[in-house]
Amino acid sequence: MKFKNSARLVTLTIVSLLMATACTSTRTQKSAGEGIDDAVISTGVKSALIADPLTKAHNIDVEVFKGRVQLNGYVDNNQERLQAVALARKVDGVTAVDNNLALQGANRSAGEATDDATLTGKVKSALIGDERTKAHQINVETQHGVVLLAGFVSNDASRTAAGEIARAIVGVKSVNNQIAIK
């Protein structure tokens, strides 16, 4: 009887340790709880941007990794840029805000907007087709031929490869690589 209780205790201890280990995160991966927390933070930031009359939320992409928020995209002016950062910082759980918002400058014609959309599509396709990058981790936006890359990747090799791939696309004037390492 004593042996059975000891075996159960050892088994329970091992199972508990395995479960605790499975639920913890690594440097480049999130635990299930962190994933939920980041989704809540992302929703909070997006909601704050939508509710604010100054920020154009549809122009701002929000990425979150372990409480670190990236604001990516193009905005009309510096006041909108600063407001977006201020709103993000107020959301519970935010540990840091990376402001990757660029000023879009002059308005684009319909042709320029179409050209930018085409470039964005070509860059995304090239990222998907390259085994060095995980395209789902990389946000791509284009304004006046300038490609903005953002998101969180596991290593510098993926970050560098994404920049090289984008630069190789015909029509890309320059690349602003704001991809962060997890």
Backbone hydrogen bonds in HBPLUS format (Angstrom, degrees):
<---DONOR---> <-ACCEPTOR-->    atom                        ^
c    i                          cat <-CA-CA->   ^        H-A-AA   ^      H-
h    n   atom  resd res      DA  || num        DHA   H-A  angle D-A-AA Bond
n    s   type  num  typ     dist DA aas  dist angle  dist       angle   num
A0005-ASN N   A0001-MET O   3.17 MM   4  6.46 159.4  2.21 150.3 155.1     1
A0006-SER N   A0002-LYS O   2.98 MM   4  6.21 156.5  2.03 149.6 156.2     2
A0007-ALA N   A0003-PHE O   2.89 MM   4  6.08 157.9  1.94 149.4 155.8     3
A0008-ARG N   A0004-LYS O   2.91 MM   4  6.10 155.5  1.97 145.1 152.1     4
A0009-LEU N   A0005-ASN O   2.92 MM   4  6.09 155.7  1.98 143.6 150.4     5
A0010-VAL N   A0006-SER O   2.92 MM   4  6.17 162.0  1.96 151.1 155.4     6
A0011-THR N   A0007-ALA O   2.87 MM   4  6.03 162.2  1.90 148.5 154.0     7
A0012-LEU N   A0008-ARG O   2.77 MM   4  5.95 164.8  1.79 152.9 157.2     8
A0013-THR N   A0009-LEU O   2.91 MM   4  6.06 155.0  1.97 145.5 152.6     9
A0014-ILE N   A0010-VAL O   2.93 MM   4  6.17 161.8  1.96 151.7 156.2    10
A0015-VAL N   A0011-THR O   2.91 MM   4  6.12 167.0  1.93 155.5 159.1    11
A0016-SER N   A0012-LEU O   2.89 MM   4  5.99 157.4  1.94 145.1 151.9    12
A0017-LEU N   A0013-THR O   2.95 MM   4  6.18 159.0  1.99 149.1 154.6    13
A0018-LEU N   A0014-ILE O   2.91 MM   4  6.15 160.3  1.95 151.8 157.4    14
A0019-MET N   A0015-VAL O   2.91 MM   4  6.10 158.9  1.95 150.3 155.9    15
A0020-ALA N   A0016-SER O   2.93 MM   4  6.12 158.4  1.98 147.7 153.9    16
A0021-THR N   A0017-LEU O   2.91 MM   4  6.08 157.2  1.97 147.6 154.0    17
A0022-ALA N   A0018-LEU O   2.90 MM   4  6.06 155.2  1.97 146.2 153.1    18
A0023-CYS N   A0019-MET O   3.12 MM   4  6.26 136.0  2.32 140.7 151.0    19
A0024-THR N   A0021-THR O   3.27 MM   3  5.36 158.0  2.32 102.4 109.0    20
A0026-THR N   A0029-GLN O   3.21 MM   3  5.06 139.8  2.38 121.1 132.6    21
A0035-GLY N   A0031-SER O   2.96 MM   4  6.23 151.7  2.04 149.3 157.3    22
A0036-ILE N   A0032-ALA O   3.05 MM   4  6.36 154.2  2.12 147.9 154.2    23
A0037-ASP N   A0033-GLY O   2.84 MM   4  6.10 162.9  1.87 149.7 155.0    24
A0038-ASP N   A0034-GLU O   2.81 MM   4  5.97 161.7  1.84 148.8 153.4    25
A0039-ALA N   A0035-GLY O   3.02 MM   4  6.20 149.1  2.11 139.6 148.0    26
A0040-VAL N   A0036-ILE O   2.95 MM   4  6.24 154.4  2.01 151.9 158.9    27
A0041-ILE N   A0037-ASP O   2.89 MM   4  6.18 158.9  1.93 151.7 157.9    28
A0042-SER N   A0038-ASP O   2.83 MM   4  5.98 164.3  1.86 148.2 152.8    29
A0043-THR N   A0039-ALA O   2.97 MM   4  6.12 160.2  2.01 144.4 149.6    30
A0044-GLY N   A0040-VAL O   2.89 MM   4  6.11 154.2  1.96 145.6 153.3    31
A0045-VAL N   A0041-ILE O   2.87 MM   4  6.16 159.5  1.92 158.0 162.7    32
A0046-LYS N   A0042-SER O   2.93 MM   4  6.11 169.7  1.95 152.7 156.0    33
A0047-SER N   A0043-THR O   2.87 MM   4  5.97 157.9  1.92 146.5 153.0    34
A0048-ALA N   A0044-GLY O   3.00 MM   4  6.17 156.0  2.06 142.9 149.3    35
A0049-LEU N   A0045-VAL O   2.96 MM   4  6.23 156.7  2.01 152.6 158.9    36
A0050-ILE N   A0046-LYS O   2.93 MM   4  6.15 156.3  1.99 149.3 155.8    37
A0051-ALA N   A0047-SER O   2.93 MM   4  6.10 157.6  1.98 149.2 155.0    38
A0052-ASP N   A0048-ALA O   3.19 MM   4  6.23 129.5  2.46 137.8 149.0    39
A0059-ASN N   A0056-LYS O   2.91 MM   3  5.73 163.4  1.93 127.0 132.5    40
A0060-ILE N   A0057-ALA O   3.05 MM   3  5.19 161.7  2.08 109.6 115.5    41
A0061-ASP N   A0072-ASN O   2.70 MM  11  4.95 170.3  1.71 155.2 156.8    42
A0072-ASN N   A0061-ASP O   2.88 MM  11  4.95 168.7  1.89 149.4 152.7    43
A0063-GLU N   A0070-GLN O   3.03 MM   7  5.04 162.4  2.06 144.2 149.6    44
A0070-GLN N   A0063-GLU O   2.75 MM   7  5.04 161.8  1.78 154.1 156.6    45
A0065-PHE N   A0068-ARG O   3.01 MM   3  5.23 154.0  2.08 138.5 146.1    46
A0068-ARG N   A0065-PHE O   3.02 MM   3  5.23 162.7  2.05 116.6 118.7    47
A0095-THR N   A0067-GLY O   2.89 MM  28  5.16 165.0  1.92 123.3 128.4    48
A0069-VAL N   A0096-ALA O   2.84 MM  27  6.09 168.8  1.85 156.2 152.3    49
A0098-ASP N   A0069-VAL O   2.69 MM  29  6.07 166.1  1.70 164.3 169.1    50
A0071-LEU N   A0098-ASP O   2.95 MM  27  6.22 168.6  1.96 175.4 172.5    51
A0100-ASN N   A0071-LEU O   2.82 MM  29  5.51 142.8  1.95 152.0 164.3    52
A0102-ALA N   A0073-GLY O   2.91 MM  29  6.30 168.4  1.92 157.3 158.3    53
A0075-VAL N   A0102-ALA O   2.84 MM  27  6.20 155.7  1.90 157.3 165.4    54
A0104-GLN N   A0075-VAL O   2.89 MM  29  5.71 161.2  1.92 159.5 159.9    55
A0081-ARG N   A0077-ASN O   3.22 MM   4  6.58 154.9  2.29 144.9 152.1    56
A0082-LEU N   A0078-ASN O   2.91 MM   4  6.17 166.3  1.93 156.4 158.1    57
A0083-GLN N   A0079-GLN O   2.94 MM   4  6.07 156.9  2.00 146.1 152.9    58
A0084-ALA N   A0080-GLU O   3.00 MM   4  6.14 158.1  2.05 148.1 153.1    59
A0085-VAL N   A0081-ARG O   3.23 MM   4  6.54 158.2  2.28 148.2 153.5    60
A0086-ALA N   A0082-LEU O   2.98 MM   4  6.21 163.6  2.01 150.2 154.9    61
A0087-LEU N   A0083-GLN O   2.90 MM   4  6.11 160.9  1.94 153.3 158.0    62
A0088-ALA N   A0084-ALA O   3.01 MM   4  6.21 159.2  2.05 146.1 151.8    63
A0089-ARG N   A0085-VAL O   2.98 MM   4  6.21 160.1  2.02 155.1 160.0    64
A0090-LYS N   A0087-LEU O   3.23 MM   3  5.37 137.9  2.42  99.5 110.6    65
A0091-VAL N   A0088-ALA O   3.18 MM   3  5.60 159.7  2.22 112.7 118.7    66
A0094-VAL N   A0091-VAL O   3.26 MM   3  5.98 163.4  2.29 140.1 141.4    67
A0113-ALA N   A0109-SER O   2.95 MM   4  6.21 162.0  1.98 154.3 159.2    68
A0114-THR N   A0110-ALA O   2.97 MM   4  6.16 152.7  2.05 142.9 150.3    69
A0115-ASP N   A0111-GLY O   2.86 MM   4  6.10 158.5  1.90 148.4 154.7    70
A0116-ASP N   A0112-GLU O   2.82 MM   4  6.04 159.3  1.87 151.3 156.8    71
A0117-ALA N   A0113-ALA O   2.94 MM   4  6.13 155.4  2.01 143.1 150.0    72
A0118-THR N   A0114-THR O   2.90 MM   4  6.12 152.8  1.98 148.0 155.7    73
A0119-LEU N   A0115-ASP O   2.91 MM   4  6.20 159.7  1.95 150.0 155.2    74
A0120-THR N   A0116-ASP O   2.90 MM   4  6.14 160.2  1.93 149.6 155.1    75
A0121-GLY N   A0117-ALA O   3.01 MM   4  6.24 160.1  2.05 145.6 150.6    76
A0122-LYS N   A0118-THR O   2.92 MM   4  6.21 155.5  1.98 150.5 157.4    77
A0123-VAL N   A0119-LEU O   2.88 MM   4  6.13 161.4  1.92 156.2 160.7    78
A0124-LYS N   A0120-THR O   2.93 MM   4  6.15 167.8  1.95 154.3 157.8    79
A0125-SER N   A0121-GLY O   2.93 MM   4  6.08 160.8  1.97 147.1 152.6    80
A0126-ALA N   A0122-LYS O   2.96 MM   4  6.13 157.4  2.01 145.5 151.7    81
A0127-LEU N   A0123-VAL O   2.89 MM   4  6.15 153.6  1.96 152.0 159.4    82
A0128-ILE N   A0124-LYS O   2.95 MM   4  6.20 155.2  2.01 149.1 155.7    83
A0129-GLY N   A0125-SER O   3.00 MM   4  6.21 150.3  2.09 144.9 153.0    84
A0130-ASP N   A0127-LEU O   3.30 MM   3  5.32 161.6  2.34 101.9 107.3    85
A0133-THR N   A0130-ASP O   3.25 MM   3  5.94 162.5  2.28 118.4 123.0    86
A0137-GLN N   A0134-LYS O   2.85 MM   3  5.70 164.4  1.87 129.8 135.1    87
A0138-ILE N   A0135-ALA O   3.05 MM   3  5.26 163.6  2.08 111.5 116.7    88
A0139-ASN N   A0150-ALA O   2.69 MM  11  5.06 167.5  1.70 148.2 152.1    89
A0150-ALA N   A0139-ASN O   3.01 MM  11  5.06 150.2  2.10 141.6 147.6    90
A0141-GLU N   A0148-LEU O   3.05 MM   7  5.17 152.2  2.13 142.8 150.8    91
A0148-LEU N   A0141-GLU O   2.68 MM   7  5.17 172.2  1.69 164.2 167.1    92
A0143-GLN N   A0146-VAL O   3.01 MM   3  5.30 156.4  2.07 139.9 145.8    93
A0146-VAL N   A0143-GLN O   2.94 MM   3  5.30 165.0  1.96 119.1 122.6    94
A0173-LYS N   A0145-GLY O   2.86 MM  28  5.19 155.1  1.92 132.6 139.5    95
A0147-VAL N   A0174-SER O   2.96 MM  27  6.34 162.5  1.99 159.6 156.3    96
A0176-ASN N   A0147-VAL O   2.72 MM  29  6.04 169.1  1.73 166.8 169.8    97
A0149-LEU N   A0176-ASN O   2.98 MM  27  6.18 164.6  2.01 145.3 149.5    98
A0178-GLN N   A0149-LEU O   2.74 MM  29  5.61 154.7  1.80 153.4 156.6    99
A0180-ALA N   A0151-GLY O   2.90 MM  29  6.19 173.8  1.91 160.3 158.6   100
A0153-VAL N   A0180-ALA O   2.92 MM  27  6.37 159.1  1.96 164.2 169.9   101
A0182-LYS N   A0153-VAL O   2.78 MM  29  5.77 160.6  1.82 160.1 162.9   102
A0159-ARG N   A0155-ASN O   3.33 MM   4  6.67 158.7  2.38 144.1 150.1   103
A0160-THR N   A0156-ASP O   2.83 MM   4  6.00 169.9  1.84 157.5 159.3   104
A0161-ALA N   A0157-ALA O   2.90 MM   4  5.98 160.6  1.94 144.3 150.5   105
A0162-ALA N   A0158-SER O   2.98 MM   4  6.12 157.9  2.03 146.4 151.7   106
A0163-GLY N   A0159-ARG O   3.23 MM   4  6.56 157.0  2.29 147.5 152.9   107
A0164-GLU N   A0160-THR O   2.99 MM   4  6.30 159.8  2.04 153.0 158.7   108
A0165-ILE N   A0161-ALA O   2.86 MM   4  6.04 161.8  1.90 155.4 160.4   109
A0166-ALA N   A0162-ALA O   3.02 MM   4  6.20 164.9  2.04 149.1 152.9   110
A0167-ARG N   A0163-GLY O   2.99 MM   4  6.17 161.5  2.03 148.8 153.9   111
A0168-ALA N   A0164-GLU O   3.13 MM   4  6.27 137.2  2.32 141.3 151.7   112
A0168-ALA N   A0165-ILE O   3.20 MM   3  5.25 132.1  2.44  96.7 109.3   113
A0169-ILE N   A0166-ALA O   3.21 MM   3  5.59 162.6  2.24 111.2 116.5   114
A0172-VAL N   A0169-ILE O   3.18 MM   3  5.86 166.8  2.20 137.5 139.6   115
